[in-house]
Amino acid sequence: MPAKSKAQQKAAGAALSAKRGETKVGDLQGASEGMYESMTEEELEELAATKRKGLPEKKGED
């Protein structure tokens, strides 16, 4: 499933980085914390790989 906003794509990227051990889990905040705990690495990869062109900054901003 592709990301629905730029904010969601960024949060998924941060959570994915922590899952891979590239950043500290303690540095995560907000949505990225929840994503880290509830999603698999494959799910995070799919969200983080979404192209940002044409996405709203936040969900609901069309």
C-alpha positions in Angstrom: 0.0 0.0 0.0 1.5 3.4 -1.0 1.8 6.3 1.4 -1.1 8.7 1.4 1.0 11.8 2.4 4.5 13.1 2.5 4.4 13.0 6.3 3.4 9.3 6.3 6.2 8.5 3.8 8.8 10.3 6.0 7.6 8.5 9.2 7.9 5.2 7.4 11.4 6.0 6.3 12.4 6.9 9.9 10.8 3.7 11.3 12.5 1.6 8.6 15.9 3.1 9.4 15.4 2.1 13.1 14.3 -1.4 12.1 17.5 -1.8 10.1 19.6 -0.6 13.0 20.8 2.5 11.2 19.3 4.9 13.7 18.4 4.6 17.4 14.8 3.4 18.3 14.8 6.0 21.0 15.1 8.8 18.4 11.7 7.9 16.9 8.8 10.2 17.7 5.1 10.2 17.0 3.8 8.1 14.1 7.2 6.6 13.3 7.3 5.0 16.8 4.0 3.3 16.2 5.0 2.2 12.8 8.2 0.7 14.1 6.3 -1.4 16.7 3.4 -2.5 14.5 4.8 -3.0 11.0 7.2 -5.4 9.3 10.3 -4.2 7.5 8.6 -5.2 4.2 5.5 -3.1 4.9 7.7 -0.1 5.9 9.8 -0.5 2.7 6.6 -0.3 0.7 5.5 2.9 2.4 8.9 4.5 2.4 9.4 3.8 -1.3 6.3 5.8 -2.4 7.1 8.7 -4.7 6.5 12.0 -3.0 5.6 14.0 -6.1 1.9 14.9 -6.0 1.3 13.7 -2.4 -0.2 16.2 0.1 2.0 17.3 3.0 -0.5 15.7 5.4 -3.4 13.3 4.9 -6.6 15.3 4.0 -4.8 18.2 2.4 -5.8 17.7 -1.2 
